[in-house]
């Protein structure tokens, strides 16, 4: 039986779980800690979360039940956990930490540290370090692919055995390119990462571990990539100019055929595969609501291209703030893209989550387990509110099919993620 629950951080910075219909609400924490980015275990029985207090930051384990006991996993002076990523088996938890010091410049030079918790033995080990740092688990949970540093002599892409320190790392490329999170295909056959060619150009490199071959795909700027959860298909975004950012058109390459398809010729900020791998949700920039309303036209296709929102009567119950994102869903089989809604995101979503979406996509899910909806934090104001009343952060369930209705607020909160099952 599936779990099908949503974990969120509420307006009081506590960890809460809730059913998709807004019922069965459970407040898991009630303490002096400020919690951020809770992560479901693969089986949905536990949640890992980072709690901040005046004493520092602590990594906690929680069960999905009311007023659960906070089980501290990791706490160290001058070291703050930043990102959590469960192993596929759920028996281990990997996370990176940042060094804190009184001198900001010194702090910026310190590398992040990748650590691994054995939840049964309650042991914490240091695996690697680098700045920035990104990583992915193999589907069988026996290897990690790690990328440390952005470029230059300090950058590396390695294969690592997280359980046997005596086994040397395997160096995958001599000159890592400008990219972020590397990735294993879910079949385990392919590895994807970036490299700089002998010509100085940037490439996405895809290693076929079965055939012992490498496919390279040229790109500009920084590439952000993510593998399909079901097929050997790699999606990525990169700019159309040599800029130090990853925003740009969304493309998918099928490694079985080597066919490269353009999915969205737009300034895509982030994207997320559906659980079945047949659709991709992606975000683009939108204009202010005032500009959108002034450009409303009858043709939905032209409206979407204009950066507008789909305005229907049912949607009038929500009023959005000035900063907006467009949520789109691309159907890969039908080769269609539909604008689902335009919304004002919470600061946590826009400023902390989206800029590192490719790493978060590996560990924190926006899609529902059945692929019928997404969970998003939005700044919303009930239609009956006074005009001067400020919008508040709400967790909304958004149908992936725009015909199923508008976003539905279920509870106040700043960030939320769906269980894996």
ABEGO torsion letter per residue (X at the ends): XBAGBBBBBBAAGBBBBBBAAGBGBBBABBBABBBBGBBBBAAGABBBBBBBBAAEBBBBBBBBBBGBBBBBABBBBGBBBABBBBBAAGABBBBBBBBBBABAAAAAABBBBBBBBBAAAGBBBBABBEOBBBBBBBAAGABBBBBBEABEAABBBBBBBAABAABBBBBABABBBBBBBBBBBAAGABBBBBBBBAAGBBBBBBBBAAAGBBBBBBBBEBBBBBBBAABBBBBBBBBABBBBBABEBBBBBBAAAGBBBBABBBBBABBBBBAAGABBBBBBBBBBAAAAAAABBABAAAAAAAGBBBBBAAAAABBBBABBBBBBBBBAAAGBBBBABBBBBBAAAAAAAAAAAAAAAAABBABBAAGABBBBBBBBBBAABBAABBBBBBBBBBBABAAAEBBBBABBEABBBBBAX
